[in-house]
């Protein structure tokens, strides 16, 4: 059985091009990675975003250990950008990154707060 997380997905979709970095927070095992790497990813594909314009990095994956360093992560992301079109960068387990501000260049972030069960009255994006 798949939990769709429609409330959270729609908040991400509605705010996806507002110029802010999105930060998804919530307790362990509540579906944050699934929301981003499956639901949001598939939504982007269904809207015609090319797979190569969705850059995903799981910083918890041992194979990506070197990407925890800001310069290495930035170089990796830049190497994936080959044209002037919009790209979506999804960083999972970002708390594993050595230093977050290098990547944001002073950009403002908005957040998606998740709970184990969806609450219709909860404010999602601040």
C-alpha positions as a Markdown table, in Angstrom:
| # | Residue | x | y | z |
|---|---|---|---|---|
| 1 | Unk | 0.0 | 0.0 | 0.0 |
| 2 | Unk | 1.3 | 3.4 | -1.0 |
| 3 | Unk | 0.7 | 6.5 | 1.1 |
| 4 | Unk | 0.4 | 9.3 | -1.4 |
| 5 | Unk | 1.2 | 12.2 | 0.9 |
| 6 | Unk | -0.9 | 14.4 | -1.4 |
| 7 | Unk | -0.9 | 17.4 | 1.0 |
| 8 | Unk | 2.9 | 17.5 | 1.1 |
| 9 | Unk | 3.3 | 16.8 | -2.5 |
| 10 | Unk | 1.0 | 19.6 | -3.5 |
| 11 | Unk | 2.8 | 22.0 | -1.2 |
| 12 | Unk | 6.1 | 21.1 | -3.0 |
| 13 | Unk | 4.6 | 21.4 | -6.4 |
| 14 | Unk | 2.9 | 24.7 | -5.7 |
| 15 | Unk | 6.1 | 26.2 | -4.4 |
| 16 | Unk | 8.6 | 24.5 | -6.7 |
| 17 | Unk | 9.6 | 27.6 | -8.7 |
| 18 | Unk | 9.3 | 30.3 | -6.0 |
| 19 | Unk | 13.0 | 30.8 | -5.8 |
| 20 | Unk | 13.4 | 29.3 | -2.4 |
| 21 | Unk | 15.3 | 26.2 | -1.4 |
| 22 | Unk | 12.9 | 23.6 | 0.0 |
| 23 | Unk | 13.8 | 21.8 | 3.3 |
| 24 | Unk | 11.7 | 18.8 | 4.2 |
| 25 | Unk | 11.8 | 18.0 | 7.9 |
| 26 | Unk | 10.1 | 15.4 | 10.1 |
| 27 | Unk | 10.7 | 12.5 | 12.4 |
| 28 | Unk | 12.6 | 9.4 | 11.3 |
| 29 | Unk | 10.8 | 7.1 | 8.9 |
| 30 | Unk | 7.8 | 9.4 | 8.2 |
| 31 | Unk | 8.3 | 9.4 | 4.4 |
| 32 | Unk | 10.5 | 12.4 | 3.7 |
| 33 | Unk | 12.8 | 10.5 | 1.3 |
| 34 | Unk | 9.9 | 8.8 | -0.4 |
| 35 | Unk | 8.1 | 12.1 | -0.8 |
| 36 | Unk | 11.1 | 13.6 | -2.6 |
| 37 | Unk | 12.7 | 10.7 | -4.4 |
| 38 | Unk | 9.5 | 8.9 | -5.5 |
| 39 | Unk | 6.4 | 11.1 | -5.4 |
| 40 | Unk | 7.9 | 14.5 | -6.3 |
| 41 | Unk | 10.3 | 12.8 | -8.8 |
| 42 | Unk | 7.5 | 11.0 | -10.5 |
| 43 | Unk | 5.4 | 14.2 | -10.6 |
| 44 | Unk | 8.2 | 16.1 | -12.3 |
| 45 | Unk | 8.5 | 13.3 | -14.9 |
| 46 | Unk | 4.7 | 13.4 | -15.5 |
| 47 | Unk | 5.0 | 17.1 | -16.1 |
| 48 | Unk | 7.6 | 16.6 | -18.8 |
| 49 | Unk | 10.8 | 17.3 | -16.8 |
| 50 | Unk | 13.6 | 15.4 | -18.4 |
| 51 | Unk | 15.1 | 12.7 | -16.1 |
| 52 | Unk | 18.5 | 14.3 | -16.6 |
| 53 | Unk | 17.2 | 17.5 | -15.1 |
| 54 | Unk | 16.5 | 15.8 | -11.8 |
| 55 | Unk | 19.7 | 15.5 | -9.8 |
| 56 | Unk | 19.4 | 13.3 | -6.8 |
| 57 | Unk | 22.1 | 12.7 | -4.2 |
| 58 | Unk | 21.7 | 10.5 | -1.1 |
| 59 | Unk | 24.4 | 11.7 | 1.3 |
| 60 | Unk | 23.8 | 8.7 | 3.6 |
| 61 | Unk | 24.9 | 6.3 | 0.8 |
| 62 | Unk | 28.5 | 5.2 | 1.4 |
| 63 | Unk | 29.1 | 5.5 | -2.4 |
| 64 | Unk | 28.4 | 9.3 | -2.1 |
| 65 | Unk | 30.6 | 9.9 | 1.0 |
| 66 | Unk | 33.0 | 12.2 | -1.0 |
| 67 | Unk | 30.0 | 14.4 | -1.9 |
| 68 | Unk | 29.5 | 15.3 | 1.7 |
| 69 | Unk | 32.3 | 17.9 | 1.2 |
| 70 | Unk | 30.8 | 21.1 | -0.1 |
| 71 | Unk | 33.2 | 21.6 | -3.0 |
| 72 | Unk | 32.8 | 18.1 | -4.2 |
| 73 | Unk | 29.0 | 18.3 | -4.0 |
| 74 | Unk | 29.0 | 21.6 | -5.8 |
| 75 | Unk | 31.3 | 20.2 | -8.6 |
| 76 | Unk | 29.1 | 17.1 | -8.9 |
| 77 | Unk | 25.9 | 19.2 | -9.3 |
| 78 | Unk | 27.6 | 21.6 | -11.8 |
| 79 | Unk | 28.8 | 18.6 | -13.8 |
| 80 | Unk | 25.2 | 17.5 | -14.3 |
| 81 | Unk | 24.0 | 20.9 | -15.5 |
| 82 | Unk | 24.6 | 21.0 | -19.3 |
| 83 | Unk | 22.1 | 23.6 | -20.5 |
| 84 | Unk | 20.1 | 26.7 | -19.3 |
| 85 | Unk | 16.9 | 24.8 | -18.5 |
| 86 | Unk | 15.6 | 24.4 | -15.0 |
| 87 | Unk | 17.1 | 21.6 | -12.8 |
| 88 | Unk | 15.8 | 20.1 | -9.6 |
| 89 | Unk | 18.5 | 19.1 | -7.1 |
| 90 | Unk | 17.2 | 16.7 | -4.4 |
| 91 | Unk | 19.7 | 16.1 | -1.5 |
| 92 | Unk | 18.7 | 13.3 | 0.8 |
| 93 | Unk | 20.1 | 13.1 | 4.3 |
| 94 | Unk | 21.5 | 16.6 | 4.0 |
| 95 | Unk | 22.5 | 16.6 | 7.7 |
| 96 | Unk | 25.4 | 14.4 | 6.6 |
| 97 | Unk | 26.8 | 17.2 | 4.5 |
| 98 | Unk | 29.8 | 18.9 | 6.2 |
| 99 | Unk | 28.6 | 22.5 | 5.8 |
| 100 | Unk | 25.3 | 23.5 | 4.3 |
| 101 | Unk | 25.6 | 27.3 | 3.6 |
| 102 | Unk | 28.2 | 26.8 | 0.9 |
| 103 | Unk | 25.6 | 25.2 | -1.3 |
| 104 | Unk | 22.9 | 27.8 | -0.8 |
| 105 | Unk | 24.8 | 31.0 | -1.6 |
| 106 | Unk | 22.7 | 32.9 | 0.8 |
| 107 | Unk | 19.4 | 31.7 | -0.6 |
| 108 | Unk | 16.3 | 31.7 | 1.6 |
| 109 | Unk | 14.8 | 28.4 | 2.5 |
| 110 | Unk | 11.2 | 27.3 | 3.0 |
| 111 | Unk | 10.3 | 24.1 | 4.8 |
| 112 | Unk | 7.9 | 21.3 | 4.5 |
| 113 | Unk | 7.2 | 19.8 | 7.9 |
| 114 | Unk | 6.0 | 16.2 | 7.9 |
| 115 | Unk | 4.4 | 14.2 | 10.6 |
| 116 | Unk | 3.8 | 10.4 | 10.6 |
| 117 | Unk | 0.1 | 11.1 | 9.8 |
| 118 | Unk | -1.1 | 14.0 | 7.7 |
| 119 | Unk | -3.0 | 16.7 | 9.5 |
| 120 | Unk | -5.4 | 18.7 | 7.3 |
| 121 | Unk | -5.1 | 21.8 | 9.5 |
| 122 | Unk | -1.3 | 21.8 | 9.7 |
| 123 | Unk | 0.6 | 24.6 | 8.0 |
| 124 | Unk | 3.1 | 22.9 | 5.7 |
| 125 | Unk | 5.2 | 25.6 | 4.1 |
| 126 | Unk | 6.4 | 28.6 | 6.1 |
